[in-house]
Amino acid sequence: MKLQQLDPDNKSNSFCFRSIIIPAFAGIIMLFTSCVRNDIEKINEITSEIDAPTMAVSNTEIIFSKNGLVEVRLISKQINRYMDLEEPYTEFPEGLYVEFYDSTQTVTSFIKANYCIYDETEELWTAENDVVSVSEEGDTLNTEYLVWDQNKRKIYSDRYVRITNEDGILHGKGFEANQDLSDWRIKNTSGIINVENEE
């Protein structure tokens, strides 16, 4: 049996190469291009579904002032702002610390929490997870949920709260006060009050 030698000048072999190999390469290129296009479309779909913050900053201090006087100082390790939503909000996933000042620039109270969300439309701050507020007089509020209404300058909660001061410890469900923790009132109270014996 004789082996047929390929003639490099044979036009039929050249035609065969062009008619099979070139279309195969073109098909591979088209397939790769369509895969890349599909991958980009999938990535765009996935990233549009993820709630990525519009702006994220770390280790931040924010000052709220009026007529040149500091009213509130806020410190947080992480702040994420979500602005491209119908109801924009700011998240403090690692918590925050807030100080309130009076007209003499004295700190009247502070609030700290492990997590907080700020509703930018309603100007409501919702603090959660080990929330503590302490007044200038030393009254200490402990709760797991506290709302600060920035417009009304009030703080309130509809959950369990505990107030500790020199008079004793009061518990209850539901609470409201001024933002500096003055004029506070607990709903459904119970607790221990220290009474001094008068002789």
C-alpha positions as CSV (number, residue, x, y, z in Angstrom):
1,M,0.0,0.0,0.0
2,K,1.5,3.3,-1.1
3,L,1.3,6.4,1.0
4,Q,0.1,9.4,-0.9
5,Q,2.5,12.4,-0.4
6,L,0.9,15.8,0.1
7,D,1.8,18.2,-2.6
8,P,2.3,21.7,-1.1
9,D,1.2,23.1,-4.4
10,N,-2.0,21.1,-4.4
11,K,-4.9,23.6,-4.5
12,S,-7.4,21.1,-3.2
13,N,-5.5,20.7,0.1
14,S,-5.3,24.4,0.5
15,F,-9.0,24.8,-0.2
16,C,-9.7,22.1,2.4
17,F,-7.6,23.9,5.0
18,R,-9.4,27.1,4.4
19,S,-12.9,25.7,4.3
20,I,-12.5,23.7,7.6
21,I,-9.9,25.5,9.8
22,I,-10.8,29.1,9.2
23,P,-14.5,28.6,10.0
24,A,-13.6,26.6,13.1
25,F,-11.4,29.5,14.4
26,A,-14.2,32.0,13.6
27,G,-16.6,29.8,15.5
28,I,-14.3,29.7,18.5
29,I,-13.8,33.4,18.5
30,M,-17.6,34.0,18.3
31,L,-18.2,31.6,21.1
32,F,-15.6,33.3,23.3
33,T,-17.0,36.7,22.5
34,S,-20.5,35.7,23.4
35,C,-19.3,34.1,26.6
36,V,-17.5,37.3,27.6
37,R,-20.6,39.3,26.7
38,N,-22.8,37.0,28.8
39,D,-20.4,37.1,31.7
40,I,-20.4,40.9,31.7
41,E,-24.2,41.0,31.5
42,K,-24.4,38.5,34.5
43,I,-21.9,40.6,36.5
44,N,-23.9,43.7,35.8
45,E,-27.1,42.0,36.9
46,I,-25.5,40.7,40.1
47,T,-23.9,44.0,41.1
48,S,-27.2,45.8,40.5
49,E,-28.9,43.4,42.9
50,I,-26.3,43.9,45.6
51,D,-26.9,46.9,47.9
52,A,-23.6,48.5,47.5
53,P,-23.2,51.8,49.4
54,T,-23.0,55.0,47.4
55,M,-20.3,56.2,49.7
56,A,-18.3,54.4,52.5
57,V,-15.9,56.1,54.9
58,S,-14.0,54.8,57.9
59,N,-13.0,56.4,61.2
60,T,-15.1,59.5,60.8
61,E,-16.1,62.3,63.1
62,I,-19.1,64.5,62.2
63,I,-19.9,67.8,63.8
64,F,-23.4,69.3,63.8
65,S,-23.3,73.0,64.6
66,K,-25.6,76.0,64.7
67,N,-24.5,79.6,64.7
68,G,-20.9,78.5,65.1
69,L,-21.7,76.4,68.2
70,V,-21.3,72.6,68.3
71,E,-24.6,70.9,69.1
72,V,-23.7,67.3,68.4
73,R,-20.5,65.3,67.8
74,L,-20.7,61.9,66.2
75,I,-17.9,59.4,65.9
76,S,-18.0,56.1,64.0
77,K,-15.6,53.5,62.7
78,Q,-17.6,52.8,59.5
79,I,-20.3,54.8,57.7
80,N,-22.1,53.5,54.6
81,R,-24.5,55.9,52.8
82,Y,-27.1,54.4,50.4
83,M,-28.4,57.3,48.3
84,D,-29.6,55.6,45.1
85,L,-32.8,54.4,46.8
86,E,-36.4,55.7,47.2
87,E,-35.7,56.0,50.9
88,P,-32.0,56.8,51.3
89,Y,-30.4,55.9,54.6
90,T,-27.0,55.8,56.3
91,E,-25.8,52.7,58.1
92,F,-23.3,52.5,61.0
93,P,-22.5,48.8,60.9
94,E,-19.8,49.0,63.6
95,G,-21.7,51.3,65.9
96,L,-21.4,55.0,66.8
97,Y,-20.8,57.3,69.7
98,V,-22.8,60.6,69.9
99,E,-22.2,63.6,72.3
100,F,-24.8,66.3,72.9
101,Y,-23.7,69.9,73.8
102,D,-25.4,72.8,75.4
103,S,-25.0,76.5,74.6
104,T,-21.9,76.7,76.9
105,Q,-20.3,73.9,74.8
106,T,-20.5,71.5,77.7
107,V,-21.3,67.8,77.0
108,T,-24.8,67.2,78.5
109,S,-25.1,63.5,77.5
110,F,-23.9,60.8,75.2
111,I,-25.3,57.8,73.4
112,K,-23.4,54.8,72.2
113,A,-24.6,51.7,70.3
114,N,-23.1,48.8,68.4
115,Y,-25.3,49.4,65.4
116,C,-27.3,52.3,63.9
117,I,-29.3,53.3,60.9
118,Y,-30.2,56.9,60.0
119,D,-33.3,57.6,58.0
120,E,-32.3,60.6,55.9
121,T,-35.9,61.5,54.9
122,E,-37.4,61.4,58.4
123,E,-34.2,62.4,60.2
124,L,-34.6,59.5,62.6
125,W,-31.6,57.6,64.1
126,T,-32.4,54.0,65.2
127,A,-29.7,52.6,67.5
128,E,-29.6,48.9,68.4
129,N,-27.5,46.3,70.2
130,D,-26.2,47.3,73.7
131,V,-27.4,50.9,73.6
132,V,-26.2,53.1,76.5
133,S,-27.1,56.7,77.2
134,V,-25.6,58.7,80.1
135,S,-26.7,62.2,81.2
136,E,-24.6,64.9,82.8
137,E,-26.1,64.0,86.1
138,G,-25.1,60.4,85.8
139,D,-28.4,58.8,84.9
140,T,-27.7,55.8,82.8
141,L,-30.1,54.3,80.3
142,N,-29.6,50.7,79.0
143,T,-31.7,49.2,76.2
144,E,-31.4,47.2,73.0
145,Y,-33.3,49.7,70.9
146,L,-33.5,53.5,71.0
147,V,-34.7,56.1,68.5
148,W,-33.4,59.6,68.3
149,D,-35.7,62.1,66.6
150,Q,-33.3,64.8,65.5
151,N,-36.1,67.2,64.6
152,K,-37.9,66.9,67.9
153,R,-34.7,66.5,69.9
154,K,-36.2,63.5,71.6
155,I,-35.2,59.9,72.3
156,Y,-37.6,57.1,72.8
157,S,-38.0,53.3,72.8
158,D,-40.9,50.8,72.8
159,R,-38.7,48.0,74.2
160,Y,-37.3,47.0,77.6
161,V,-35.3,49.7,79.2
162,R,-33.3,50.1,82.5
163,I,-32.4,53.4,84.2
164,T,-29.8,53.5,86.9
165,N,-29.2,56.6,89.0
166,E,-28.5,57.5,92.6
167,D,-32.0,56.7,93.6
168,G,-31.8,53.1,92.4
169,I,-32.7,51.0,89.3
170,L,-35.9,51.3,87.4
171,H,-37.1,48.8,84.7
172,G,-39.9,49.1,82.2
173,K,-41.1,48.7,78.7
174,G,-41.3,51.9,76.8
175,F,-39.4,55.1,77.4
176,E,-39.1,58.7,76.3
177,A,-36.9,61.7,77.2
178,N,-35.2,64.8,75.8
179,Q,-32.1,64.0,73.7
180,D,-29.9,65.0,76.7
181,L,-31.7,62.3,78.8
182,S,-33.5,64.9,80.9
183,D,-37.2,64.7,81.8
184,W,-37.2,61.0,81.2
185,R,-40.2,58.8,81.7
186,I,-40.5,55.0,81.8
187,K,-43.8,53.3,80.9
188,N,-44.8,50.1,82.8
189,T,-42.2,50.6,85.5
190,S,-40.9,48.3,88.1
191,G,-37.6,48.3,90.0
192,I,-35.8,49.0,93.2
193,I,-35.6,52.5,94.7
194,N,-33.2,53.4,97.5
195,V,-34.9,55.1,100.4
196,E,-32.9,56.7,103.1
197,N,-34.0,56.1,106.7
198,E,-34.6,59.4,108.5
199,E,-33.9,59.3,112.3
